[in-house]
């Protein structure tokens, strides 16, 4: 297989490259070098990280300013029951030469898992392979992941190959004929050159290195593609015309079939091959492996292809050549050269062919050829299950104009045949399980799909092709444009289109009239929430500068200086006499839950004044308020404070700051001798009926945790929606707050805070300590129409001073309930 591209189009493997040179393998102390005279690839040993790619007179196509483990690598994200989501740049521990001769070198970088690594490394054996062939303008990489049958379970949120290219050289990105452009530099996403927008991945370029990019939006998700379209993508260096491409001749090793969307290339310059991810689907597409579940998967091979052309040639030739190389790779798939037995060779695979027809008696008396249908094999399951099938392999093709199809190069195994037909609703599945064996040619004959239909069509809106591309996508806000998508078929990829709905429908929602309206103009491409501009001045908010950290970290920051003020009735503030240094600006607003942090660093120098302009705090809120308890002011002062024991009175606090009296924790048991507090929404009054602290109960001089109940009624239930319980805590002392719904003994419980707080506020006569905010999601399916109960359990006893002071509690309905 040749990557030399001597096709008369002006594309070359590199200056004077000896394309017939034997492949050489050099093994050094810390590196392995693969060199065929066209490209030279340096890989760390034993880690298996690509640290350098030399090609076309460029010493390193990768970003040599990055640490060596941040250039070319396999990575994954995993978690288990005790380990939170962990990013793992997969570093091997063992190096092995698999094959080395004049025509081919294959090397392995592997790591083995054993029980001593539980919680430290993902429970997988991983073997990363790299292959270089004689005369090939690049190299191949694949990996084998294996989970053994006696190993613990885990989830894998993502796995991929990442290449960080040299930002000095690579500025032009191409992912399709009509999706290519000069890209911003990574520097343009740094503070001082951009403005952060609604989520971390998106920025507005305000002072880019290349002035012509000023005012554009950059967001890596604008360059996503369907699996079926991620065939070749990459970057071009225009100064010394050189291309770097990832070529994927098959997507059998990607999850979820042809229309799963994944990232490709984006600002960095970064180039990805994503095999697993939850993007555009969420947790449903995160593979979850049970304890003792055996599993093995081969990802790849992916071809890393390099090409070049003379300086006076049109650099776009490199893209055209990369597409031609894709054809070569596809014709040679499945490859015969990978040495691993886990990658079946062409003669170890099978084939399925047939014809798909559609029966719709309201359209035609006869069967209709399913032209352009997607037909695939995936593990057995219900119709449409291929969309969420993430552990096995899938093999897909499209039918010709007669509905005929042929799926080749299928791995051995048991499959169902699935299909969907553009222009027809629903999913087809052939009920028979198809067993593929090496060399088989399964002839399925005519298959007939009868889509859902119970009568003639009276009217229809849109075209059933599993996208909303035919509907109206508005022009973007002119302040947030990506020029690539101006007048582009993919105009829906512009940033912020959801905000345009309210502008187009300021008073009333969309109304579509059959026979009059045109869905291409009158049906907004997404039914989004209406944005109600409710910004109000943050009167008497606390605003301060403190050491850089996370949102709310000022509460626990004890080494640096802090400078605070309060806003006036219009939300204005001035903080003066600040020591020079770098700070974050923080704020919190009485009457609103949560903490504000200004994302950019505030750098103070002597004598300089900084005007930050208008700052907007978007406080936690996911729907309309159904009920609330208390006032969000970070204290429990509004709740019921009992009279003290008359023998233990401080007369100073008889009428004010009553919570400062001694021994109030003992009064809880006096007031609730048999049962814990029960609060009924719309009946109880939190000033009289909500004890200021959820303390322990004294039972025969033994202290026990307590469970408080909030009873409320739902007149309307959205069982498919998500409700939110906001728990704002003014203080906690060696406590664990557990939340259950409608079952005091619910297991697993809905939420736990874990052990939190060492404030000792109750014993020290306080009404607030460190602030905590929890947002508990409650599936509508856990609620009932009518009477419901939330159980708030503070688990721990043993001491009279353990407990929680609530600041504020709020219950929110799903957004749909607002319309």
HELIX and SHEET records of a PDB file:
HELIX    1   1 UNK A   68  UNK A   70  5                                   3    
HELIX    2   2 UNK A  115  UNK A  117  5                                   3    
HELIX    3   3 UNK A  186  UNK A  189  5                                   4    
HELIX    4   4 UNK A  211  UNK A  213  5                                   3    
HELIX    5   5 UNK A  220  UNK A  223  5                                   4    
HELIX    6   6 UNK A  227  UNK A  229  5                                   3    
HELIX    7   7 UNK A  282  UNK A  285  5                                   4    
HELIX    8   8 UNK A  317  UNK A  331  1                                  15    
HELIX    9   9 UNK A  346  UNK A  348  5                                   3    
HELIX   10  10 UNK A  385  UNK A  388  5                                   4    
HELIX   11  11 UNK A  483  UNK A  485  5                                   3    
HELIX   12  12 UNK A  491  UNK A  493  5                                   3    
HELIX   13  13 UNK A  497  UNK A  504  1                                   8    
HELIX   14  14 UNK A  519  UNK A  522  1                                   4    
HELIX   15  15 UNK A  553  UNK A  556  5                                   4    
HELIX   16  16 UNK A  651  UNK A  653  5                                   3    
HELIX   17  17 UNK A  658  UNK A  660  5                                   3    
HELIX   18  18 UNK A  664  UNK A  671  1                                   8    
HELIX   19  19 UNK A  686  UNK A  689  1                                   4    
HELIX   20  20 UNK A  780  UNK A  782  5                                   3    
HELIX   21  21 UNK A  815  UNK A  818  5                                   4    
SHEET    1   A 6 UNK A  11  UNK A  12  0                                        
SHEET    2   A 6 UNK A 295  UNK A 309 -1                                        
SHEET    3   A 6 UNK A 138  UNK A 147 -1                                        
SHEET    4   A 6 UNK A 125  UNK A 133 -1                                        
SHEET    5   A 6 UNK A 104  UNK A 111 -1                                        
SHEET    6   A 6 UNK A  94  UNK A 100 -1                                        
SHEET    1   B 6 UNK A  11  UNK A  12  0                                        
SHEET    2   B 6 UNK A 295  UNK A 309 -1                                        
SHEET    3   B 6 UNK A 242  UNK A 247 -1                                        
SHEET    4   B 6 UNK A 232  UNK A 237 -1                                        
SHEET    5   B 6 UNK A 170  UNK A 176 -1                                        
SHEET    6   B 6 UNK A 179  UNK A 182 -1                                        
SHEET    1   C 4 UNK A  24  UNK A  27  0                                        
SHEET    2   C 4 UNK A  31  UNK A  35 -1                                        
SHEET    3   C 4 UNK A  39  UNK A  44 -1                                        
SHEET    4   C 4 UNK A  50  UNK A  55 -1                                        
SHEET    1   D 5 UNK A  86  UNK A  89  0                                        
SHEET    2   D 5 UNK A  72  UNK A  79 -1                                        
SHEET    3   D 5 UNK A 154  UNK A 164 -1                                        
SHEET    4   D 5 UNK A 270  UNK A 276 -1                                        
SHEET    5   D 5 UNK A 265  UNK A 266 -1                                        
SHEET    1   E 4 UNK A  86  UNK A  89  0                                        
SHEET    2   E 4 UNK A  72  UNK A  79 -1                                        
SHEET    3   E 4 UNK A 154  UNK A 164 -1                                        
SHEET    4   E 4 UNK A 287  UNK A 289 -1                                        
SHEET    1   F 3 UNK A 194  UNK A 196  0                                        
SHEET    2   F 3 UNK A 202  UNK A 205 -1                                        
SHEET    3   F 3 UNK A 217  UNK A 219 -1                                        
SHEET    1   G 2 UNK A 225  UNK A 226  0                                        
SHEET    2   G 2 UNK A 261  UNK A 262 -1                                        
SHEET    1   H 3 UNK A 368  UNK A 369  0                                        
SHEET    2   H 3 UNK A 350  UNK A 358 -1                                        
SHEET    3   H 3 UNK A 404  UNK A 410 -1                                        
SHEET    1   I 3 UNK A 368  UNK A 369  0                                        
SHEET    2   I 3 UNK A 350  UNK A 358 -1                                        
SHEET    3   I 3 UNK A 441  UNK A 449  1                                        
SHEET    1   J 4 UNK A 395  UNK A 398  0                                        
SHEET    2   J 4 UNK A 374  UNK A 378 -1                                        
SHEET    3   J 4 UNK A 413  UNK A 420 -1                                        
SHEET    4   J 4 UNK A 428  UNK A 436 -1                                        
SHEET    1   K 4 UNK A 563  UNK A 566  0                                        
SHEET    2   K 4 UNK A 542  UNK A 546 -1                                        
SHEET    3   K 4 UNK A 581  UNK A 588 -1                                        
SHEET    4   K 4 UNK A 596  UNK A 597 -1                                        
SHEET    1   L 4 UNK A 563  UNK A 566  0                                        
SHEET    2   L 4 UNK A 542  UNK A 546 -1                                        
SHEET    3   L 4 UNK A 581  UNK A 588 -1                                        
SHEET    4   L 4 UNK A 602  UNK A 604 -1                                        
SHEET    1   M 3 UNK A 625  UNK A 630  0                                        
SHEET    2   M 3 UNK A 803  UNK A 812 -1                                        
SHEET    3   M 3 UNK A 694  UNK A 695 -1                                        
SHEET    1   N 4 UNK A 625  UNK A 630  0                                        
SHEET    2   N 4 UNK A 803  UNK A 812 -1                                        
SHEET    3   N 4 UNK A 722  UNK A 741 -1                                        
SHEET    4   N 4 UNK A 751  UNK A 758 -1                                        
SHEET    1   O 4 UNK A 625  UNK A 630  0                                        
SHEET    2   O 4 UNK A 803  UNK A 812 -1                                        
SHEET    3   O 4 UNK A 722  UNK A 741 -1                                        
SHEET    4   O 4 UNK A 772  UNK A 779 -1                                        
SHEET    1   P 6 UNK A 625  UNK A 630  0                                        
SHEET    2   P 6 UNK A 803  UNK A 812 -1                                        
SHEET    3   P 6 UNK A 722  UNK A 741 -1                                        
SHEET    4   P 6 UNK A 786  UNK A 794 -1                                        
SHEET    5   P 6 UNK A 706  UNK A 714 -1                                        
SHEET    6   P 6 UNK A 678  UNK A 680  1                                        
SHEET    1   Q 2 UNK A 697  UNK A 699  0                                        
SHEET    2   Q 2 UNK A 702  UNK A 704 -1                                        
END                                                                             
